[in-house]
Amino acid sequence: MSKKNTTELNPVLRVDFPHAERLGRGKIMLLEHIRETGSISAAGRAMDMSYRRAWLLVSALNRMFAEEAVASQRGGKQGGGAVITPFGEELIQRFRAMEAKAEAAMAAELAWLNENRNPDPQPAGKDVTDPGQHS
């Protein structure tokens, strides 16, 4: 999971499904954290979200597809946990591939936007040319 340089423009891929479900980098990052930690709770903490929020996102992911992306195990002697299924692994890989392809396809336009953007924009609400102000 690499973090983007915050000084560069960053296109964001989001796939809208019917019935208002969405697949984006947040859910994919959650899957990657679950893969690393073996835990929905730990993955949520790594992303500064509650267990409930993480669980709801995993539940939504599992409902979006014919196969589960995450399989969970109830607690016991060795405790509970979560594992990314083979389908979930493929989902991560394919989403990351879609991101890379989208970014490559937009490279020239992103470079142009980056070259022409204001490097020091005014903070929101601080427009110095507000037509409502009189001198």
N, C-alpha and C positions, 0 to 999 in steps of 0.2 A: 504494500500500500504506500505509494509515494504521494507526497504532498506537492501540490503545484507551487511554483514560485508566485508569490502574491503581487509581484511587480509586473507580471505578464498577464495578458488577457487569457481567460480560461473558459473555453466553451464547455457547456454542461449538457450531457445527453440525458434525456428523460423520455421514457416510453409510456404513453398513456394507453391503458387498457380500457375496454368497455366496463361499465359499472364503476367508474371513477377510481379504479386501481391504477397505481403508477409504479414503474420500475425505474429507479435512478441510482446514482452513485451512493446515496445514503444506505439503501438496502443492500447494495453490493458490498459496501464497506462493512456493514454489520455481519454479512456472511463471512467475510475475510477475517474479522475479529473472532467470530465463533470458531472458525477453522483453527486459528492460533491458540485460543484459550480453552476450547472444548466446553464452553459455558455461555449460555444466553445472558446470564447475569453479568459475568465478567466482560463480555463483549459490550453490553450496554454501558457498564461503568467506563470502559475505555473510550466510549463515545459521549460521555457525560449525559447519559439518559437513564431513566429508571428501568428496573427489571420489567415492570408492566409495559412500558413503551416498547422496549426491545422485544418482549414476547408478542405484543400486538403486531409489530412489524413482521416478525417471523411467521406468525399466523396468517397475516395477509399474503406474504410471499407463498406460503404453502397452498393457499386457496387459489392463487393466480394460475397455477399450472396443474397439469394432469398428474405430475409426480411431485413429491415433497422435495424441497431444497434442503431442509433441516429435519433431522430425526432426533427426538429427545428421549432421554431415558429417565425414568423416575428415580428418586433417591433410594438408597438401600445401604447395605454395608459399605459399599465403595462410593456412595453418593450418586447423585444424578449427573446428568451432563447432556451435551448436545453434540451432534456430529453432522458435518456437511455430507449429504448424500452424493453419489456419483453424478446425479442430475444437477445438484447444487454446484458441484465443482465445474461442470460444463457451463452452467449458467454464468458463473463468475468469469470464466475464460471467454465466453462468447460476448458478454457485455463489455469486458475490457477490450476485446478485439473491435467491437463496434465503436467504442470511444476513440481508439487509435485511428480507425478508418475515417471517422468523421473529422477528427482533428487534421489528419493528413489532407483530406479533401478541401478543407477550409484554410489551409496554411497560407496561401497567398493573400486571401482576404483578411485573415487575422493579422498578418504582417502589416498590411496597409492600415488597418485600424490602429494597430499599435504605434506605427510611425506617425499617425495623425492625431492621436489622442492628446489631451491636455495632461502633461505630466504632473501638474499641481492644481487639480480642480478645487474650487471652493466647496466647503462643506455644504450639505443640503440645508436649505433655509437661509443661506447667507449670500444670496444673489445680490451683487453690488449694483446691478442694473435693474433693480426692481422698479417697474413703471409706477407702482403705487406710492413711491416715496417722492416727496417734493423737497426741493432745496430752499 
